[in-house]
Amino acid sequence: NFFLCKPHDPDPAGLETPGSRSSGLGCGAHVTITDRKVALEFLKSNVQANLPPHIQPKTVVKELTWGQNLGSFSPGEFDLILGADIIYLEETFTDLLQTLEHLCSNHSVILLACRIRYERDNNFLAMLERQFTVRKVHYDPEKDVHIYEAQKRNQKEDL
C-alpha cells in the first residue's frame, strides 16, 4: 500500500525524475521506477543522487518497455502509477494500454501528466477511456500540461 505523507525537498539542481520525486512521498511505500533498458543506468544514478539513504532500499529501478516482459510484474501489483510525458509515439499506444491494464488492479490510480500536442494524443486518451474511467484533474496553462486520473472501469459500470 502507498501511504502518502509529504514530498521531500525539491532538487535544487533540477535533476530529479518524477519517479525519484514520488519516492519521497511514500512513508512505508515501496516504489518501482521504470524506464527502457537504455536509460536504466542513468535512472539508477539519479535515484542514488536524489533520494535520502533511508528511502533508497524501498525504491526499485526496473526495466519496462511497453507491452514486453509484463510477466516480471505481478498483475495489479501497483496502487499508484505516475506517468510523465509518456503519450507521444502512436505506434506504442496499444502496448502502453496493455501495460497499464496489466499493472493496475480495480483500485489502482493512474496519474498521467502530458501535453496534448497532436490529435494522436487525444486518440490515446480515447483508447484509455475504453478500459479506464478518465478525468482531467489539473491543467497548467503556462506549461500547457494536463494531468489525468484514470482507474480501471468496474465491470458492473459497463453492464
C-alpha positions, 0 to 999 in steps of 0.5 A: 500500500502507498501511504502518502505523507509529504514530498521531500525537498525539491532538487535544487539542481533540477535533476530529479525524475518524477519517479525519484520525486514520488519516492519521497512521498511514500512513508512505508511505500515501496516504489518501482521506477521504470524506464527502457533498458537504455536509460536504466543506468542513468535512472539508477544514478539519479535515484542514488543522487536524489533520494535520502539513504533511508528511502533508497532500499524501498525504491526499485529501478526496473526495466519496462518497455511497453507491452514486453516482459509484463510477466516480471510484474505481478498483475495489479501489483501497483496502487499508484502509477505516475506517468510523465510525458509518456503519450507521444509515439502512436505506434506504442499506444496499444502496448502502453494500454496493455501495460497499464491494464496489466499493472493496475488492479480495480483500485489502482490510480493512474496519474498521467501528466502530458501535453496534448500536442497532436490529435494522436494524443487525444486518440490515446486518451480515447483508447484509455477511456475504453478500459479506464474511467478518465478525468482531467484533474489539473491543467497548467496553462503556462506549461500547457500540461494536463494531468489525468486520473484514470482507474480501471472501469468496474465491470458492473459500470459497463453492464 
